[in-house]
Amino acid sequence: MTRRFDKVLIANRGEIALRILRACRLLDLETVVVHSEADRAAGYVGLADQAVCIGPPPAARSYLNPAALLLAAEATGAQAIHPGYGFLSEDAAFAERVEACGLTFIGPSAASIRTMGDKIAAKRAMQAAGVPCVPGSEGALPDDAAAVGRIAATVGYPVMIKAAGGGGGRGMRVVRFASELADALAITRAEARRAFANPDLYLEKFLERPRHVEIQVLCDAHGTELWLGDRDCSLQRRNQKVVEEAPAPGIDRDLIARIGERCAEACRQLGYRGVGTFEFLYEDGAFFFIEMNTRLQVEHTVTEMTGGLDIVQKQIEVALGEKLALTQADVTLSGHAIECRINAEDPVSFAPSAGRITRWDLPGGPGVRVDSHITCGDVVSPHYDSLIAKLVVHGADRRDALERARAALSEMKVEGISTNIPLHRDILQDDAFRAGGVTIHHLEERLAQGRAR
């Protein structure tokens, strides 16, 4: 079969740009790396077949500039664009522009991105596929606060007001009492209009002590829809993940399988292609869908380590038009994997830490993987996300993985900037985390206790 493309423009930066570049090499595809002026000297830029500067350091004038990305593709003859994660990866309008230019967008269709990016439409689609959802409103909330009050009373307080176009922990507000509802609606609607250009809101029952569990999916355009396992991403700070692991500890495997099959069925009904992740809250033995990420995720690594698949390579193969040489029976999981997100930030105040790295010692050994674009002497820019590395370990079981993570973190030395490595070392000594099954509030509560001492 003739390939749809043989040159890929990587519309991202940092570790994920390098990760995509490596997957392209395995598929014998040429690569074009775009970079801002701040990233000109980054080591991974020199590894690509071609490199193009697309603008000054601010992301809005470089990595978030669709015109600059499309012009770079035209100038270099790239026939496909891989958006990575973040930036324009879930921008349906950008996906449409890529396809309109005759290029391949390495991701799902714009229609799928648009449907799943609207939380109201996504919930409706999931209900149709039999995926369990959090009890809440049907469709967008009316403008009349009294009508919303009646809906909230039916669902039962506390409730969560959410923006239909929200994501990344933004556009949501907990309401515990009816007297707080009107103000919460006004504030969240204004935030939704400003941040997402979509004022629509919806309401869900607020779960008090849930865990955050995900299902990874992979689908081709030939009728193959697979789920590749589950992840627990409950260790969070301000709705941002800090540690992820696979599989989710302490959850019945038969229940996970039933949820995975429902996710695959939802993909079938949506005509979804590529990779994606269904995110759930899990409480009292029940799963509740909250959203779908229509892109590669930071934590895809733990699924790769337990499943033995190169998810990025498979994602590109699907975009090439190939049929997956896998069935659900071929998807087998082994052992346990843990990922620690290493950020350039103060481990106590969490203030970002920019500057030149003067020491960069990475751990090694069996089952240890570090995904990073950093080398000693690199400068961490203040213009971008603080993630500088992903430390991933794999062990025969969870206890083995925890010990390998502890040993790896003890070896990792970074100087010149502050990092959250001390926080990760502390987390791995936490009895509740080591036991498994902590809720999404656990890390925040632990940090608050530490500040109170």
Sequence and secondary structure as in RCSB ss.txt:
>XXXX:A:sequence
MTRRFDKVLIANRGEIALRILRACRLLDLETVVVHSEADRAAGYVGLADQAVCIGPPPAARSYLNPAALLLAAEA
TGAQAIHPGYGFLSEDAAFAERVEACGLTFIGPSAASIRTMGDKIAAKRAMQAAGVPCVPGSEGALPDDAAAVGR
IAATVGYPVMIKAAGGGGGRGMRVVRFASELADALAITRAEARRAFANPDLYLEKFLERPRHVEIQVLCDAHGTE
LWLGDRDCSLQRRNQKVVEEAPAPGIDRDLIARIGERCAEACRQLGYRGVGTFEFLYEDGAFFFIEMNTRLQVEH
TVTEMTGGLDIVQKQIEVALGEKLALTQADVTLSGHAIECRINAEDPVSFAPSAGRITRWDLPGGPGVRVDSHIT
CGDVVSPHYDSLIAKLVVHGADRRDALERARAALSEMKVEGISTNIPLHRDILQDDAFRAGGVTIHHLEERLAQG
RAR
>XXXX:A:secstr
   S SEEEE   HHHHHHHHHHHHHTT EEEEEEEGGGTT GGGGGSSEEEEEE SSGGGTTT HHHHHHHHHH
HT  EEE  SSTTTT HHHHHHHHHTT EESSS HHHHHHHHSHHHHHHHHHHTT  B SB SSS  S HHHHHH
HHHHH SSEEEEEEEEETTEEEEEE SGGGHHHHHHHHHHHHHHHHS   EEEEE  SS EEEEEEEEE TTS E
EEEEEEEEEEEETTEEEEEEES TTS HHHHHHHHHHHHHHHHHHT  EEEEEEEEEETTEEEEEEEE S  TTH
HHHHHHH   HHHHHHHHHTT   S  GGG    SEEEEEEEESB TTT  B  EE  EEE   STTEEEE    
TT EE TTS SEEEEEEEEESSHHHHHHHHHHHHHH EEESS  SHHHHHHHTT HHHHHS   TTHHHHHHHHH
HH 
